[in-house]
Amino acid sequence: MTESREDIMSAADLGVRDTAGPTSGDPNGVDPTTGELQLSERASLQRVAGLSTELTDVTEVEYRQLRLERVVLVGVWTEGSAAAAKANMTELAALAETAGSQILDAVIQRRSKPDPATYIGSGKAEELREIVLATGADTVVCDGELTPAQLNALEKVVKVKVIDRTALILDIFAQHATSREGKAQVSLAQMEYMLPRLRGWGESMSRQAGGRAGSNGGVGLRGPGETKIETDRRRIRERMAKLRREIRGMKKARTTKRAARKSGSIPTITVAGYTNAGKSSLVNAMTGAGVLVQDALFATLDPTTRRATLDDGRAVVFTDTVGFVRHLPTQLVEAFRSTLEEVVDADLLLHVVDGADAFPMEQISAVRQVINDIVAEEGVTAPPELLVINKIDAIDGNRLTELRGALGSDAVFISARTGEGLPELFGRVREFVGREDVEMTIEVPFDRGDVVSRVHSEGEVISSEHTAAGTTLKVRVPAAFAGEIADLRI
């Protein structure tokens, strides 16, 4: 299999230490005719530098060792650039830290595809075992979704617990879920993931008797019986069915609240984006809501809806949603469907992007992929999207210029922390919510104060004049509200 020069990784490019032996052939390790790395170099297991989080403060060591799992990260680089491969491992390290782990080491291997048996191959699995022994790790975290057979085979070689990216994300969701609905959704996703991965250990899992009495324990133990694994699977399926019923019931309540908000003619704006892009900070900056803000992945799992008033007096509703991530587990997308419906039911989608990330365009693609999947499942039209590039206070000038050139006028550049760019964002939101407004002049009797109140909350008062018959208002209001007060038009 041949690869282009830009896809070839060297230890210097990735900042890694190659754990394989010396290469053969050309002393530089490069074929002079094709420019490919030697086979031993391309298939080597390589160290990713700079991801260790071992403590230097010895006063906390004993305390932290009781709390944190000591993990080694393992990745397989199959496509893309070396920088992208390292960024993926950095994100995996952030996920592991959020879950409460201490990163001891990180290794990555260049392969055309993951090994179907042990994910990294039997030889590299033995090398991984040596790394685990040398570091004293108790867990190996793999950057990918492993099959049950791969998990089992790799655990037998490294002799410590092995989990994959999906299990890691599910664990973070389980830690951060606070509402009843969020906990039920996470439990359902965990059970869907766990069901095909149940396994037993020898005779301790057996519950079958059957056959001749003399060889199976005698009277009372004849019959087909049921193995322990079969019992566990049946109980998990029963629990999953119960959780699905509960989530459907909660969905009805959420749908009712959403319908009530829509009936009030108040525009709904959903804030979505990659995890830790600053969505909650933006909602706080625009509404003063006091939503939890934390420099951690998946800090927000339960949607938070807050009302805000634009500078023209117009009321809008902002909804903060759960963040997306690269390769979001399908179990989570399915379990959080009722929550993610907030995205597709919005009048406007504010797509928040971490401008300080090394690969913001990949973040945008990952989020849009999840949204497109939801839209296709629901059979609805995607809401209009406004890109919001956040954290510009953490971007250098050259990088900011590049982003502005790549995204143009389709995006608004802000800093939710410093407030830079927020007036422009408010202006773009105001422009959107007012584009279908109707300008009209109405005469409101003195006994219809409710109309005046609604005009101020849902529209804009251009001018007002008090007369003997009532109040004459020149207003700009949503089309639906304009139909309700058409009898007052003059």
C-alpha positions in Angstrom: 0.0 0.0 0.0 1.5 3.3 -1.0 1.0 6.6 0.8 1.6 10.2 -0.2 4.6 12.1 1.3 2.4 14.3 3.5 0.7 11.3 5.1 4.1 9.8 6.2 4.9 10.4 9.9 8.4 10.7 11.3 9.4 10.9 14.9 10.5 14.5 14.5 7.2 15.5 12.9 5.0 14.2 15.7 7.4 14.8 18.6 7.5 11.2 19.4 10.1 8.5 20.3 10.1 5.5 18.1 10.0 2.3 20.1 10.9 0.1 17.1 14.4 -1.0 16.4 16.7 0.5 13.7 15.6 0.4 10.1 17.3 -1.5 7.3 18.2 -0.4 3.8 18.8 3.3 3.2 20.6 4.9 6.2 18.1 7.7 6.3 15.2 5.2 6.4 13.7 6.5 3.1 13.4 4.8 -0.2 15.2 7.2 -2.6 12.8 6.3 -5.4 9.4 6.5 -3.8 10.1 8.5 -0.6 8.2 6.0 1.6 9.3 5.2 5.1 10.7 1.7 5.6 8.2 -0.9 6.7 9.6 -1.3 10.2 9.4 2.5 10.7 5.9 2.9 9.3 4.5 0.1 11.4 6.3 1.0 14.6 4.6 1.9 17.9 5.6 5.5 18.6 5.6 7.7 21.7 3.5 10.9 21.7 5.4 13.4 23.8 3.9 16.0 26.1 0.7 14.2 27.2 1.9 12.9 30.6 0.1 14.5 33.6 2.2 12.9 36.4 2.4 15.0 39.5 5.5 16.9 40.4 4.1 18.0 43.8 5.0 15.0 46.0 2.7 16.2 48.8 -0.3 15.2 46.7 0.9 11.9 45.3 -0.5 9.5 47.8 -3.9 11.3 47.8 -4.1 11.4 44.0 -3.0 7.8 43.6 -6.1 6.7 45.7 -8.4 8.7 43.4 -7.1 8.6 39.9 -6.6 5.7 37.5 -3.2 5.6 36.0 -3.7 5.2 32.2 -1.7 4.7 29.1 -3.2 6.0 25.8 -3.0 4.1 22.6 -4.0 5.3 19.1 -3.9 4.0 15.6 -3.2 6.5 12.9 -4.8 5.4 9.7 -5.3 8.6 7.7 -4.7 12.3 7.8 -1.6 14.3 8.8 0.8 13.8 11.7 -0.5 17.0 13.3 -4.1 15.7 13.1 -3.0 12.4 14.6 -1.4 14.2 17.5 -4.4 16.4 18.0 -6.6 13.3 18.2 -4.4 11.9 21.0 -4.5 15.3 22.8 -8.3 15.2 22.7 -8.2 11.6 24.0 -5.9 12.8 26.9 -8.4 15.6 27.7 -11.3 13.1 27.7 -9.3 10.8 30.1 -8.4 13.6 32.4 -12.1 14.7 32.5 -13.0 11.2 33.5 -10.6 11.4 36.4 -7.4 9.7 35.1 -3.7 10.4 35.3 -2.0 10.1 32.0 1.3 8.2 32.3 2.2 7.7 28.7 0.8 7.9 25.2 1.7 5.9 22.1 0.5 5.9 18.5 1.0 3.4 15.7 0.9 4.1 11.9 -1.2 1.4 10.2 -3.4 1.2 7.1 -6.2 -0.1 9.4 -6.6 -1.3 13.0 -5.6 -5.0 13.6 -8.9 -7.0 13.7 -7.6 -9.2 16.5 -5.8 -6.9 19.0 -6.3 -3.4 17.5 -2.5 -2.7 17.3 -1.2 -6.2 16.4 0.2 -9.0 18.6 3.8 -7.7 18.6 2.8 -4.2 19.5 0.5 -5.5 22.2 3.5 -7.1 23.8 5.4 -3.8 23.6 2.4 -2.1 25.2 2.5 -4.7 28.0 6.1 -3.7 28.7 5.1 0.0 28.8 2.3 -0.8 31.2 4.7 -2.7 33.5 7.3 0.1 33.3 4.9 2.9 34.1 2.7 1.0 36.6 -0.5 1.8 34.7 -3.7 0.0 35.6 -5.8 1.0 32.5 -5.2 1.2 28.8 -7.4 3.6 26.8 -7.7 3.1 23.1 -8.6 5.9 20.7 -11.4 4.1 18.8 -14.4 1.8 19.3 -13.0 -1.7 19.8 -15.0 -4.8 19.2 -15.7 -7.2 22.1 -13.2 -9.6 20.7 -10.5 -6.9 20.4 -11.1 -5.8 24.0 -10.8 -9.3 25.3 -7.7 -10.2 23.3 -5.9 -7.0 24.2 -6.7 -7.4 27.9 -5.3 -10.9 27.9 -2.0 -9.6 26.6 -1.5 -6.4 28.6 -3.2 -7.9 31.7 -4.8 -4.7 32.8 -8.2 -3.1 32.1 -8.7 -2.0 28.6 -11.4 0.5 27.6 -12.1 2.3 24.3 -13.1 5.8 23.4 -16.8 5.1 23.5 -16.7 3.7 27.1 -14.6 6.7 28.1 -17.2 9.2 26.8 -20.0 7.2 28.4 -18.2 7.4 31.7 -17.9 11.2 31.5 -21.6 11.5 30.6 -22.4 9.3 33.6 -20.4 11.6 35.9 -21.9 14.8 34.6 -25.6 13.9 34.3 -27.6 15.7 36.9 -31.3 15.6 35.8 -33.5 12.6 35.9 -33.8 12.6 32.1 -30.0 12.9 31.7 -29.3 10.0 34.0 -31.8 7.8 32.3 -30.4 8.7 28.8 -26.8 7.9 30.0 -27.9 4.6 31.6 -29.6 3.5 28.4 -26.6 4.3 26.3 -24.3 2.4 28.7 -26.5 -0.6 28.6 -26.6 -0.6 24.8 -22.9 -0.5 24.8 -22.5 -3.1 27.5 -24.9 -5.7 26.1 -22.8 -7.2 23.4 -19.7 -7.0 25.6 -20.8 -9.2 28.4 -18.5 -12.1 29.0 -18.1 -14.9 31.5 -15.1 -16.6 33.2 -15.4 -20.4 32.9 -17.7 -22.5 35.0 -18.4 -19.7 37.5 -20.9 -18.3 34.9 -22.6 -21.6 34.2 -26.2 -22.2 35.4 -27.0 -25.1 33.2 -27.5 -28.6 34.5 -29.2 -30.9 31.9 -28.2 -34.3 30.8 -27.7 -37.4 33.1 -28.2 -36.9 36.8 -25.0 -38.7 37.7 -22.8 -36.2 35.8 -24.7 -33.0 36.6 -25.5 -33.1 40.3 -28.6 -35.4 40.5 -32.2 -34.7 41.4 -33.4 -31.1 41.0 -30.7 -30.1 38.5 -31.9 -31.7 35.3 -33.2 -29.5 32.4 -31.9 -26.9 30.0 -31.3 -24.2 32.6 -30.0 -20.7 31.8 -26.5 -19.5 31.9 -25.5 -16.5 34.0 -24.7 -14.5 30.9 -28.2 -15.2 29.4 -29.7 -14.1 32.7 -27.7 -10.9 32.7 -28.6 -10.1 29.1 -32.3 -10.7 29.8 -32.2 -8.4 32.8 -30.4 -5.7 30.9 -32.9 -5.8 28.0 -35.8 -5.5 30.5 -34.1 -2.5 32.2 -33.5 -0.9 28.7 -37.1 -1.3 27.8 -38.2 0.4 31.1 -35.7 3.2 30.5 -37.0 3.8 27.0 -40.6 4.1 28.3 -39.4 6.6 30.9 -37.5 8.7 28.4 -40.6 8.7 26.1 -42.6 10.1 29.0 -40.1 12.8 29.7 -40.0 13.6 26.0 -43.7 14.5 26.1 -43.1 17.0 28.9 -40.2 18.6 27.0 -42.2 18.7 23.8 -45.1 20.4 25.7 -42.7 23.1 27.1 -41.2 23.7 23.6 -44.6 24.0 22.1 -45.6 26.6 24.7 -42.5 28.6 24.0 -43.2 28.6 20.2 -46.9 29.6 20.8 -45.7 32.8 22.4 -44.1 34.0 19.1 -40.7 34.4 20.9 -37.8 33.3 18.6 -35.9 30.3 19.9 -32.1 30.3 19.4 -30.2 27.1 20.1 -26.5 27.3 21.0 -24.7 24.1 19.7 -21.2 23.1 18.9 -18.1 21.0 19.8 -17.6 20.2 23.4 -15.7 22.8 25.4 -16.1 25.4 22.6 -17.5 27.9 25.1 -21.3 27.5 24.5 -22.3 27.9 28.1 -20.0 31.0 28.4 -21.7 32.5 25.4 -25.2 31.9 26.9 -24.1 33.5 30.1 -22.6 36.5 28.3 -25.8 37.0 26.3 -28.4 36.3 29.0 -26.7 36.5 32.4 -28.1 33.0 33.0 -25.4 31.7 35.4 -25.1 28.4 33.5 -22.3 26.1 34.8 -19.0 27.0 33.0 -16.1 24.6 33.4 -12.9 24.0 31.4 -13.8 20.4 30.9 -15.3 18.2 28.2 -19.1 17.6 28.4 -19.6 19.9 31.4 -23.1 20.6 30.1 -25.4 17.6 29.5 -28.9 18.9 30.4 -30.3 21.7 28.1 -30.6 25.0 29.8 -33.2 27.5 28.4 -32.9 31.2 29.3 -34.8 34.3 28.1 -32.9 37.4 27.0 -33.8 40.8 25.7 -32.1 42.4 22.7 -31.2 46.0 22.7 -34.3 46.9 20.7 -36.5 45.4 23.4 -37.2 42.1 21.6 -37.4 39.0 23.7 -35.6 35.8 22.6 -35.0 32.4 24.1 -31.5 30.9 24.2 -31.0 27.1 24.8 -27.6 25.7 25.8 -27.2 22.1 24.6 -24.8 19.2 25.1 -21.6 19.4 23.1 -20.6 17.2 20.2 -17.3 15.4 19.7 -15.5 13.6 17.0 -16.9 10.1 16.5 -19.7 10.7 19.0 -20.9 7.2 20.0 -24.1 6.1 18.2 -25.5 4.9 21.6 -25.4 8.5 22.9 -26.9 10.0 19.8 -29.8 7.6 20.1 -30.3 8.0 23.9 -30.0 11.8 23.8 -32.4 12.2 20.8 -35.0 14.0 22.8 -32.4 16.5 24.0 -30.9 16.9 20.6 -34.3 17.8 19.2 -33.7 21.2 20.7 -31.2 21.7 17.9 -33.5 20.9 14.9 -36.5 22.7 16.4 -34.8 26.1 16.8 -35.5 29.2 14.8 -31.8 29.9 14.6 -28.8 27.7 15.3 -25.7 29.5 16.8 -22.9 27.1 15.9 -20.1 27.9 18.4 -16.6 26.9 17.3 -13.4 27.0 19.4 -11.2 29.3 17.3 -8.1 28.5 19.4 -8.3 24.8 18.5 -5.7 23.5 16.1 -8.3 22.2 13.7 -11.5 24.3 13.9 -12.7 23.2 10.4 -12.7 19.6 11.6 -14.8 20.7 14.6 -17.3 22.3 12.3 -17.5 19.2 10.1 -18.0 16.9 13.1 -20.9 19.0 14.5 -22.6 19.3 11.1 -22.4 15.6 10.6 -24.3 14.9 13.9 -26.9 17.6 13.1 -27.4 16.2 9.6 -28.0 12.7 11.0 -30.6 14.1 13.5 -32.3 16.1 10.7 -32.4 13.0 8.5 -33.9 10.8 11.3 -36.5 13.4 12.2 -37.4 14.1 8.6 -37.3 17.9 9.2 -35.5 20.9 7.6 -32.4 22.0 9.4 -32.6 25.5 11.0 -30.6 28.4 9.6 -27.0 28.4 11.0 -24.8 31.2 12.1 -21.2 30.3 12.8 -19.8 31.9 16.0 -16.0 31.7 16.3 -15.2 31.9 20.0 -12.0 32.5 22.0 -10.5 35.0 19.6 -8.7 36.5 22.6 -6.6 33.3 22.6 -5.7 33.4 18.8 -2.7 35.1 17.4 -3.2 37.7 14.7 -2.0 35.7 11.7 -4.3 32.7 12.6 -7.2 35.0 13.1 -6.6 36.6 9.7 -6.6 33.1 8.2 -9.9 32.2 9.8 -11.5 35.4 8.7 -10.3 34.7 5.2 -11.6 31.1 5.2 -15.0 31.8 6.7 -15.7 35.3 5.4 -18.9 37.1 6.3 -20.6 33.8 7.2 -19.1 33.9 10.7 -19.0 36.2 13.7 -15.8 36.4 15.7 -16.2 36.9 19.4 -14.7 36.3 22.8 -17.4 35.2 25.4 -14.8 35.8 28.1 -13.9 39.4 27.3 -17.1 40.4 25.5 -15.3 41.3 22.2 -17.5 40.9 19.2 -20.7 40.4 21.2 -22.4 43.6 19.9 -21.9 42.4 16.4 -23.4 39.0 17.3 -26.4 40.7 18.9 -26.8 42.7 15.7 -26.8 39.5 13.6 -29.3 37.9 15.9 -31.5 41.0 15.9 -31.3 41.1 12.1 -32.4 37.4 11.8 -35.3 37.5 14.3 -36.6 40.7 12.6 -36.4 39.7 9.0 -40.0 38.5 8.8 -41.4 41.3 10.9 -44.4 43.5 9.8 -44.4 47.2 10.3 -47.8 48.6 11.1 -49.6 51.4 12.9 -52.2 50.3 15.5 -54.6 52.2 17.9 -54.7 50.4 21.2 -57.6 51.2 23.6 -56.7 52.0 27.2 -58.3 48.8 28.4 -55.9 46.7 26.2 -52.7 47.1 28.1 -51.9 43.4 27.4 -51.4 44.3 23.7 -48.9 47.1 24.6 -47.0 44.7 26.9 -46.8 42.0 24.2 -45.6 44.6 21.6 -42.8 45.6 23.9 -41.7 42.0 24.6 -42.2 40.5 21.2 -41.6 43.4 18.8 -40.3 46.9 18.6 -42.1 50.2 19.2 -41.0 52.8 16.7 -43.2 55.7 17.9 -46.1 56.2 20.3 -48.7 58.9 20.7 -51.5 59.1 23.3 -54.9 60.2 22.0 -58.4 60.5 23.5 -59.3 57.0 22.2 -56.2 55.2 23.3 -52.5 54.9 22.3 -51.4 55.1 18.7 -48.3 52.9 18.1 -46.1 52.5 15.1 -44.6 49.1 15.7 -42.6 46.3 14.1 -43.8 42.9 15.2 -43.6 39.2 14.1 -46.0 38.2 11.3 -47.9 35.8 13.5 -48.5 38.5 16.2 -49.4 41.0 13.5 -52.3 38.7 12.4 -53.6 38.6 16.0 -53.8 42.4 16.3 -54.9 43.1 12.7 -58.3 44.4 14.0 -56.4 47.3 15.8 -54.6 48.4 12.6 -55.3 51.9 11.3 
